[in-house]
Amino acid sequence: MCIFETGSSRHIFNAAIVILGYILTFALSGLVVRFILNRCDKKSPAEVKAPASPDMDLGMIIGKCENFLGITFVLADQVTGLALLFAAKSILRAKDMRNNPKYFLGGTMVNFSFTMFMAFLIKYCLCNIRF
């Protein structure tokens, strides 16, 4: 795996790429989900709001955990763990998905896809960017 190349400056560079990747994923994932769901509803961003639910903060926490675990699984070459992650999130949000499938299933798919994009982008950068 490219992450473990020798040289202390290379380790610092790799650590910086990974940390930056996690931060960007955490910061942008919610924006990407809202942007795409807004486009699907063909409404202005101010008009599209999440369904009122006491679990909405829980949904954000679950999404950020999905981001963290998804990137970690890809970087650790444990992509089979992604299936477990996706299944666990689906079980946790099953009631919400039945009540509002467009919002919750759509949000899950967009968040998961964005997380995978960022994870493979981080991995690509670790293996191919030289300084």
N, C-alpha and C positions, 0 to 999 in steps of 0.2 A: 504494500500500500504506500502511496506517495507521501502520506502525512509524516512518516517516520524517517525522512531523509536525515543524513548527518549534518552537523554544523549548528552551533548554537544560534547564529543569526537566522538560520533557516527555521529553527523551532519557534523563534519569536515571531517571524513573519507568518508562519502557519497558524500560530495561536491568534495573531491579530486578524487573520482572514476568518477563522472560525468564530471568534467573538463578534466581529463585525457582521458576519452572516446571521448569527443568532439575533443580534440587536435589530438588524434590518427586517428580519422575518417577524419578530415580535411587533415592531413598530408599524409595519406595512400590511400585515395580514388582515387586520380588521378593516382597514381602508379599502383593500382590494375586494374583500367580501361585500362590503356595503356598495361599492361602485358597481360591481357586476350584478348584484341583486337589484339595484336601482335601475340598471339598464334593462333587465329582464321585465321589470314592472312598467317600464316606459313612463315613469313619473319623475318629477324632479327629486333630488336627494332630500329636500325638506319634507316632501310628501310621504316618502317611504320610511316607515318606522318599524322597528321590531315589535312583534306582538307583545302586548303588556303581559308580563309574567314575573312572578317573584324570583324565577330561576334565571333571569337574563344575565345577572352578574356571574352566576354559575356557568352559563354558556360561554362567557368570555374567558373564564378561568379554564374551562375544559378546552377551549380553542387554543389557548396559549400552551397548555400541557401537550396538546396534539402537535403544535409547532415544535416544541422542545424535543419530544420523544421522536417525532418523525425525522428531524435532522440528525439526532443522535443515532438512530437506527441506521440511517443511510451512511453516515460517517464511520460507523462501526462495522459496516458490511453485513448488517443483520436485517436485510430487507424483508425477510419473512416475518419479522416482528411487526411490520407495517399492517399486515392482515389482522393481527391481534389488536393493534391500536384502533384500526377502523371499526372492527367488530365491537370492541368495548365502548367506543363513542356512540355507536349506533344503539347499543343496549341502553346506555345511560340516557340517551335522548329519544328513546322509542315513543314515549307518550307525546312529546312535543312534535315529533315527526308525523304522528298520526293526526294530530290536531291542526298542524300547519305544515304540510310536507314541502310546499314550495320554498318556504323560508328556511326551515331547519335542514332539510336534505340538501337544498341548493347551497346553503351556507357551509354545510359540512363538506360537500364536494369541492367547492371553490377553495376553502381553507386548506383542505388536504392537498389539492392540486398545487396551490401556491407554495405550500410547505415543501412538497416534493421538488418543485422547480428550484426553490432556493437551496435545498439540500444538495441537489445534483450540481448546481452552479458553484456552491462552496467546494464540493469535491473536485470539480473541474479546475477551479482556481488553485487548489492545493497541489494538484498533479501537473499543471501546465504553466503556471505563471512562475517565471524565473526573474530574479533581480540581479 
